[in-house]
Amino acid sequence: MTTQSATQVTEDYSANARFQRPWYWYDWANSAFVTTTATVLFGPYLTSIATEAACPGLADGADCTTDLNVLGVPIDPGSLHPYTVGLSTFVGAVLLIFVGAIADRTKRPARLMGLFAAIGATAASLMFFVKGTNWQLGVVLLMVASIALGASLVVYDAILVRIATPDDRDKVSSRGWALGYLGGGLLLAVNFLMLSNKDTFGGTGQAVRISMLMAGLWWGLFTLIPVLGMWQLRGVERPAVAAKAGVVGGSVRQLKDTFRHLLSLRQTLLFLVAYMFFNDGIQTVIGQSSLYGTAELGFSETTMLTLFLMVQFVAFGGALLFGQVAGSLGAWRTVLGGIVLWLLVIVAAFFVPEKAVAALFALGVGIGLVMGGTQALSRSMYSQLVPRDREAEFFSLYQALERGTSWFGAVIFGVVHQLTDSYRPAILALMIFFVVGGILLAKVDMRRGILEAGNDVPAVV
């Protein structure tokens, strides 16, 4: 990089640093949906709706032996939620790649992020109307909300590269994740109180539906802070030749070039493959943990809400702690250590006895410490490996892997449950994702990859 280009980059960072504070707030906004709905409530709730549809009037605690008929395919009601997560993330993987190409050609990226967030928040709010045996509506809304969330995060993650220097990205990314856990935890605390007083709200089902509505509204309303706060943040100027091709045509051409460019960035590609594996494990553990706790370990939804409430606030500190550790050891070493901790968490989860509250909450502390840190630092690590002015293109691949390849883990989880009629071997099967991901990440040469992408190497890699 020449002296002139380096000076220009420094000037850009200086001008855009004012957008960091509003940028943090999108983590706060969308984490309410991720925590309350996607992680805690919707899995068990959709399972209960599907079970009622397959086995009407089934007594509490009895096993449903009748499958749902989904387009002619028999589906165990207990596997419907993981299969839905798998399908939505698979479809999202294809769509998000195109989102990145379009986002890099958008002059005002925050506005595009707001559009995707509005679609997702609307779908999340409409989950209030999922009741009775209408599991089909729940499946559709979960897919729309999940895909819209992934699309908004493509734009959001790409903005990180424009508002923080290479030396600051671990810190900025970790602060965003930490604020997200704090926001998600606060709403979850309110939802916990509602479910603890469920009779006031018309019973458990009604309290769950109101909680999901609140999460959707929270997502939509708080998104106004980053959208308005970054309203003037400019995107990448389109080359004149590419502009003539239009948004769609130019984006397709740009997408083809992205894949060609990625193949030449060997360390970036290796990181993405490693991330595909270990993040698949993380997303599946997070997404299916509520179902595991209620269906396998026999805990009530109230107990699981208490657990996730604690995890949110532990994760707030964990994300900040990992950010500080990365400042001394580097993000690469810190994430590798986090993967080892994830393996220990899975082994511990397998051995948690039924209704052993102390063991469950000890496990929750471990999850909270490692969860936010590994995700936040993975984002900042990848930001060092993407070529400048093509951030959204490359972050669309990142989000496609984060949201789109976790279908494999969710499907494996569902298949193992269907074959064994137990979630314990299903959770243990996820270890393979962390083992393979950790081995591949250990092979990534971060310094070489940063230079290959044409970026400045931070003081601590």
N, C-alpha and C positions, 0 to 999 in steps of 0.2 A: 504494500500500500504506500503510495507516495505521501510526501509531507503535506501537499495541498489537500488530498482527499482525506487524510487523517484530521486536518484542521476543520474541514467541512463537517465531518462526522461529529467532532467535539462540539461545534456550534449547534448542530441539530439537537444533540442531547441536552445542551444547556437550555435551548429554547423549549424543548418538550418536557423537561423535568417537572414542570408545573402540572402536567397531566397525571402524574403518579398517584396523587391522592384520590381523584375521582376514579381512576382505573381500579384501585383496590376495591371499590364498592361493588363492582360486579360480582366478585367472589362472595361478598356479603349477600347480594340479591339472589343469585341462583342456588346458593347452598341451602336455602330453606327448602326448596323443592327436592334437592338431592338427598337431604337428611330426613326430613319429615315424611315425604311421600315415597321417593324411589328406594330409600334404604330401609326405613323403619315400618311404615304403615301399609304400603300398597301391596307388597308381596303376600303377607298373611291375609289381607283383606280380599285380594283377588282370588286367593286360594279358597277362602270360605265361600265366596260367590260362586266359583266354579264347582265346588263340592255340593253346594245346595242345588245347582243345576243338574248335576249328575246323579245325586242321591237325595232327592227331596225328603225333608223331614228326618234326616239322619240324626240320631241322638248324639249329644256331645261326647267326644272321646271314642266314638265308634269309627271303624275304618270304612271308607267308601271303596267298594269293589267294582264300581261301574266307571267306565272311561267316558270322556267327552268325545263327541264326534266333530272333529275339526276338519272340514273339507274332505270327509271320508277317511281321515286318519284318526285312530283311537289314541287319545291323550289322557294320561293319568291327571286328575285335577291337581294333585300335588306337584306336578311337573309343568303345569301351564305357565306359571310366572317365569321360571328360568327359560322356558322355550320362547316366551314373548320377548324377554330381554335379548335372547340370542338373535331372534329375527329382526328386531328393531335395530340392533347394533350392526348386523350384517347389511341391511338396507342402507343404514346411515354411512357405512364405510364407502359405498359407491357414491352417494350423493355429496358427502363432505369433500371429496377430492375436487369436484367441480366448484364447490363453494369457495375454496381457496383461490382458484384461478380467477373467479369473479371478484373476490374481495381485494386482490392485489390491483385490480383495475378500477376500484372504487375510490373516488376522491375524498370522501368523508367516511372512513371506516366505522366510526362510532355509531353513525346513523344506521348502517347496515347491521351492526351488532344489535341495535335496538329493535330492528324489524324482526330478526330471528327470535329475540327474547320475547317479543310481544306474542308471536305465534305459540311459542312454548308455554308461556304463562297462561294464555287463554286455554290451551288444552289441559294444563294442570288444574286450572280452576274448574273446568267442566267435569273433572273427576268426581265432583260433588254429586253428580247425577248417576253414578255407577251404583246400583243397588239391586236387591232382589236376586235374580239369576242372570242379570244382564252382563255377563263376563265379556261378551263381544265388544261392548262399548269401552270397557276398561282396557282391553287389548289395543284397540285403535288409538285411544287417547294416550296411553303409555308410549306407543310407538311415535306418535306425532311430537309429544313433549320431549322425548329422548333425542330424536333427530334434530329438532329445533335447538335444543340445548347444545348439542355438539356443533351445530353450524355457528351459533353465537360465540362459542369458545374458540373456534378457528380464528375469528376476527380478534377476539379479546387477547388470545395468546400472542398473536402476531404483533399487536400493539406494544407488547413488552419490549421488543427489540428497538422500538423507536423512542421510548421514554426513559431507558436506563442504560448506562454504560456497561461494558462487559464485566467490570469489577463490581458493579452494583446489582446485577441481575439476580444472583442467589438471594440477596437480602430483600429486594423488591418482590420477587416471586414468593418468597416465604411469608412476607407480610401479607400479601394478598390471600394466600391460603389460610393464614392464621385468622384474618378478619372474617373469612368465610366460615370457619369453624365456630367463631364466636357468634356470628349472626344466626347460623343454623342452630346453634345450641340454645340461643335465647328463645327462638320460636318453638323449638322442641320442648323447652321448659313450660311454655304456655300450653302446648298440646298435652303435655304430661298432666298438668293440673286439670285440664278438661276431661281427660280419660279417667283420672282419679275420681272425678265427680260426674261420671257419665250419665247418671240419672237426671241431672240438671239439664243435660243436652239431648235427652230423649233416648238414651241407651248407647251401647258401645258403637254400633254401626253408625249412628247419627253423629256421634262425637268424632269418629274417624273421618267421616265425609266432610264435616266442618273444618277439621284440621287440614285436610288436603286442599280445601278451598282457600284457607288462609295462606297456605304455602304458595299457591298459584298467585294470589294477590300480592303477597310479599315480593315474589320474584318480579312481577310486572312493575309495581310501584317503585321499588328501590332501584330498578334499572334506570329510572329517570336521572338519578344522580350521575352515574358515569356517562350516560348519553349526552346530557346537557353539559356536564363538566368537560367532556372531550369533543364537544360539538365542532370546534374549529380545528381539531387535529387533522392534518392533511395526510392522505395516503400517497402512494407512489404515482408519479406522473407517467401516463402511458406514452410509449414511443409513438411518434406520428404514424408510422407504418402499421403498427399493431392497432392503433385507434381506428383506422379505416375498416378494420375487420369487424368492428362492433363488439359489444360486450360478450355475446355468446360465441361468435366465430373466433374472436381473438382469444377468448378464454380456452377454447378447445386447442388452438394452436399452442398457447402458452402451456397448457397441461401436458401436451406431448413433449414439449421442450423440458418441462420439469422432470419428467421421468428420465430423459436422456441425461440431464444434468445430475440427477441423483446417482445414476450409475457411475458417474465419474468421481463422486465424493464417497470414497470407500468407507471412511470412518463414520460418516453421517448415516450411510446405509446400514452399517453394522450396528450402530446405536439403535436405529429404528427396529431392526430385527430383534435385538435384545429387549428393547422396550415392549415390543409386541408380546413377548412371552411373560416377563415379570409383571407388566401392568395387567395382563389378562388375569393373572392370579389375584392381584390386588382388587381389581374391579369385581371379580366373582366373589371373593371373600366378603367384600363390603355389601354387594348387592344381595347375597343370599344369607347373610348372617342373621337377619331377623327371622327368616324362615327356619334356619337351623336351630335358633334358640327356642322358638315356640313349638315347632313340630317334633324336633328330636330330643331337646333337653327338657321340654315340658314347662317352660316358663310362660307366664302370662304376658299379654301385650304391655301391661303396665310395668312389669319388671324389665322388659326389653326396652321400653321407653326410658326408664331410669338409667339403664346401662348406656344407651346411646347418648343420653344427655351428659353423662359423665365423660364418655369418650370424646364428645365434641370439645369440652373444655380442656381435657388432657391434650387433645390434638392441637388446640390453640397454642399451648406451651410447647408441644412437641415440634410444631412447624418452626417456631422461633428458635428453639434449641438446635434443630438440625441446620438452620440457616447460620447460626453462630459457629457450629462445628465445621461447616463447609468453609467458613471464612479462614479457618486454620488448616484444615486437612484437604480442602478442595471438595467440590460436589461429587466427583467421580468416586473417591474413596468412601465418602459418607453414604452414598446410595448403595454401594456394595455392602457396607455394614448393615444398612437397613434391610437389604434382601435376606441376609442371614437371620436377622431378627424376625422377619416374616415367616421364615421356615420354622423357627421356634414357636411362633404364635400358632401355626397350623397344628403342629404336634400337640401343643397344649390343648387346643380346642377339641381335638379328637378324644382326649382323655378326660375332659370335663364330665363329671357324673351328672346324672339327671337331677335337676332342682338343687344343685349345689351352688348356692348364691355367692358365697365367698370366692369360690374358684372362678365363677363367671365374671365377677367384677375385677378380679386380678387379671384375668385374660383381657378384659376391656382396657385396663391401664396399659398393657403391652401394645394393644392395637392402636390406642390413641397416640402413644409416643412415636410410633413408627409410621403411621398412616400419612399424616400431613407432610412430614419431612421428605419422604421418598417421592411423593407426587410433586411437591413444590420444586425440589431440586432437579427432578427429571425435566421439568419444563424449562428451567433456567439453563441446564446443561445443553439441551437441544437448541436453545436460542443462540448458543455460541457456534453451532455447527451448520446454521442455515445461511445462505448467501444474502447479503444485504439487498433490499428492494424486492426480494422474493419471499418475504417472511410468511405471508398468508398462504402462498402456494405450498410451502414446505410444512407449515403448521396444519394445513388440511390433511396432509399425510399423517402427521402426528396424531391429530384428533381421530382420523379414520382408524388408526391403530388403537388409540385409547378407548374410543367408543365403539369401533367397528369390529375389532378382532376379539373382543371379550365375549362375543357370541360363542366362541369355541369353549371357553371355560364354563359358561352358563349351561351350554348343551351337555358337556361332559358331566357337570354336576347333576343335571336332570336325568341323564341316561343311567348314571351309576345308581341314583336313587331308585329309578324304575326297575333296575335289574336286581337290586339288593333289598329294596323296601326300607332303606336306612340312609340317613344323611351323613352318618359318621364316615363311611368309606368314601362318600362323595366329597367331603371336605378334605380328606387325606389325599385324594387324587390330585388336588390342586398343587401339591408340592412340586410336581414335575415342571410347572410353569416357572417357578422361582429358581429351580436348579438350572434349567436351560438358560433362562434369562440372565442369571448371575454369571454363568460361565462365558456367555457371549459378551456381556458388558465388561468383564475383566479383560477381554481382548481389544477393547476400544482404546485407541491412542488419541486422547482428547486434544493434546497440543497439536498433533499432526492434523487432526480433523479440523480444528479451528483455522489453521493456516490454509488448508485446502479450500475452505469456504471463503477465504479472503478477508478474514476478520482479525482484529487485534486479540492477542493472547492475554487473558487477565493475569494479575500477579500470582494468584493461587488457582491452579487448575484442578 
